[in-house]
Amino acid sequence: MSIFDEGRQALAAAAAMATEPVSVTIGSTTVAIQARVGQKVFRTHAGPAEVCVMARRFIVRTADLPALPGNRDSLVWKGRKFRLGCPDGGPPWRWHGNDNQNIAIYVTDLGAAPESK
């Protein structure tokens, strides 16, 4: 095994330890998966002014999802519901890493999630 393979394995193990449970609804399918939670700053324009928007992002493995998410799909994390959507108007996800195995999903906070029955 090369030093690069060892490094990849160490990074994968560290990433797995830094995950939290989330529930993602894509279309009518809901799945419970693990995600790394973070934030990203987007710069956008509101008329002549540049505005910085802090967006919550969830890094997930594409293999854990039934399909790639779209705008208006939803996510629940720590009792809060989020609508998927990117502040810059693009799709709600971007590739994360160089191997196309992970995506970063960007969301808008909708408040407390309704109680599940």
N, C-alpha and C positions, 0 to 999 in steps of 0.2 A: 504494500500500500504506500502510495506517495505521500509526501508531506501535505500536498494540496487536498488529497482525499481525507486525510486526518483532520485538516482544518475545516473542511465542509461538514464532516460528522460532528465536530465540536460545536460549530455554529448552529447546526440543526438541533443538537441537544439543548443548547442554551436557549434557543428560540422556543422550543417545546416547553421548557420550564417557565417561560414568561407569558404563557397564554392564560386567558380567562374564558369561561363559558359564555356564549352568546346564542341567541336564537334568530335565525334569518328566514324571512318569508320571501320567496321568489315566485311570483305568480300566485298560485294557490298551494304551493308546497312549502312547508315549514321544516327546517332542520336545525338540530342543536349541534353546534360545532365549537371548536376552540379558536380564539383569535388573539393576536397581540394588539393591544390598544395603545393608541398614541394620538398625536395631533400634527397638523401641518398648516403653515401659513400660506394663504393664497392672496395674490395681489390682483385686484380687479379694478375697474373704473366705474364710478358713479357720476356720469356727466364728465366734467373736466377734472374731477378729483380722483386721485388714486386711493383706493381703500384696501386695507389689509383685513382679511377675514381668517379667523382661526377655526379650522374645521377638525372635527374628531375623525379619526380614521381607524379602521379595523383591518389588520393584515391576516388573511386567511388562505388556506390551501385550496386551490381550484378543485382538487380531487374530492374535497368535502362538500362541494356545492352541487345541486342537481343541474344547474345551468349558470351562466354568467348573469349577474344581477342587472336590473334595469332601473331607470329613474322611477320613483314612487313605490318600489319594493320597500320592505321594512326590516328592522332589526331591533331586538330587545336585548339590553345589557344592564345589569344591576337595577332592574325594576323601572328602567326608563325606555321609552319607545323612540326610535329614530326613523326618519324617512331617508331613503338612499337618494343622493343627489350631490353633485359637485358644485361648489360655489362659482366656478368659472363657466358653468353652463354646459360642460361636456358630460360624458357618461359618468356614472357614479363610481367607477373603478378605474384603476390604472395597474399595469403590471408592476410587480414589486420584485426586484432581483433580476438576474439575467437568464434565468432558466425557465421562465414562463410557468412556474409551478405555484406561485403565490400572487395574489392581487391585494391591493389596498383599496378598501371600500370607504367612500366618503359619505357622511351623513349630516342631517339636520335634526336637532333635538326637538321632539314633539311633546316632551313632558313625561309624567308618570304613566307607565304602561297600565292598561286595564287589568284587573285581577283575572288570572286564568281560573276557569271553573273545571 
